[in-house]
Amino acid sequence: MTKYFALLFVVLIFCPKAFADDARCKAPPYGMSDHDFKLFVELFGHIITPARMLPAVCNVKFAGADRSGLYNLGFTDRDIDSKSVGTLASDMVVAMKKLADKVQ
């Protein structure tokens, strides 16, 4: 299951479209508060690699990166625009887990 989860993550998040990185997305806390970043790492750091996921989510939210991966998980523009990076990333982990469970 871990292999499927990792493959799904790579396919959904790292699309080859070009966009300009937002400065907030280049280093921790990736557009989040320090507290929220630490909490995210504590909660999900054993499941995913925050230094890979959070910059991608941050750039989707702030820098115009391709949103199709999030759309495929059921997120809308309103979800992406209204939620914080931490909440969006947390919801993504949950959505990917649900999707991986369906695939099994």
C-alpha positions in Angstrom: 0.0 0.0 0.0 2.8 2.4 0.8 4.2 2.0 -2.8 0.8 2.9 -4.2 0.4 5.8 -1.9 3.9 7.2 -2.9 3.2 6.7 -6.6 -0.2 8.4 -6.3 1.4 11.3 -4.5 4.1 11.8 -7.1 1.6 11.6 -10.0 -0.9 14.0 -8.4 1.4 16.6 -7.1 4.4 17.0 -9.3 2.9 17.9 -12.7 5.3 19.2 -15.3 3.6 22.6 -15.9 5.8 25.6 -15.5 5.0 28.3 -12.9 6.8 30.8 -10.8 7.6 29.7 -7.3 6.2 31.9 -4.5 8.9 33.0 -2.1 6.8 31.7 0.8 7.1 28.2 -0.7 10.9 27.9 -0.9 11.6 27.1 2.8 9.8 26.1 6.0 7.2 26.9 7.1 6.0 26.9 3.5 3.3 29.6 3.8 2.2 28.3 7.2 2.7 29.6 10.7 5.7 28.0 12.6 3.2 26.4 14.9 1.1 24.9 12.1 4.2 23.7 10.3 5.5 21.9 13.4 2.1 20.4 14.1 1.8 19.2 10.5 5.3 17.6 10.7 4.4 16.0 14.0 1.1 14.6 12.7 2.1 13.5 9.2 5.9 13.5 9.0 6.0 9.7 9.5 3.6 9.2 6.5 4.9 11.7 3.9 7.9 13.9 3.4 6.8 17.4 4.4 9.7 19.1 2.6 8.3 17.6 -0.7 4.6 17.9 -0.1 4.3 21.3 1.5 6.2 23.4 -1.1 4.0 21.8 -3.8 0.8 22.6 -1.9 2.0 26.1 -1.1 2.8 26.7 -4.8 -0.6 25.4 -5.8 -2.2 27.8 -3.4 0.0 30.9 -3.9 2.0 30.6 -7.1 -0.5 29.3 -9.7 0.9 25.8 -9.9 -1.3 23.3 -11.7 -4.3 22.4 -9.5 -5.4 19.3 -11.4 -4.0 16.9 -8.7 -6.2 18.5 -6.1 -9.2 18.6 -8.4 -8.7 14.9 -8.9 -9.0 14.4 -5.2 -12.2 16.3 -5.1 -11.0 19.8 -4.1 -12.5 22.9 -5.6 -11.0 26.3 -6.3 -12.9 27.6 -3.3 -11.4 24.9 -1.1 -7.9 25.7 -2.3 -8.3 29.5 -2.0 -10.1 29.4 1.4 -8.0 26.9 3.3 -4.6 27.4 4.9 -1.7 25.5 3.4 -1.6 23.3 6.5 -5.3 22.5 6.4 -5.2 21.9 2.7 -2.2 19.6 3.0 -3.8 17.7 5.9 -7.0 17.2 3.9 -5.0 16.0 1.0 -3.3 13.3 3.1 -6.7 12.1 4.2 -8.1 12.2 0.7 -5.1 10.3 -0.7 -5.5 7.7 2.0 -9.2 7.2 1.2 -8.3 6.9 -2.5 -5.5 4.4 -1.8 -8.0 2.4 0.3 -10.4 2.2 -2.6 -7.7 1.0 -5.0 -6.6 -1.8 -2.7 
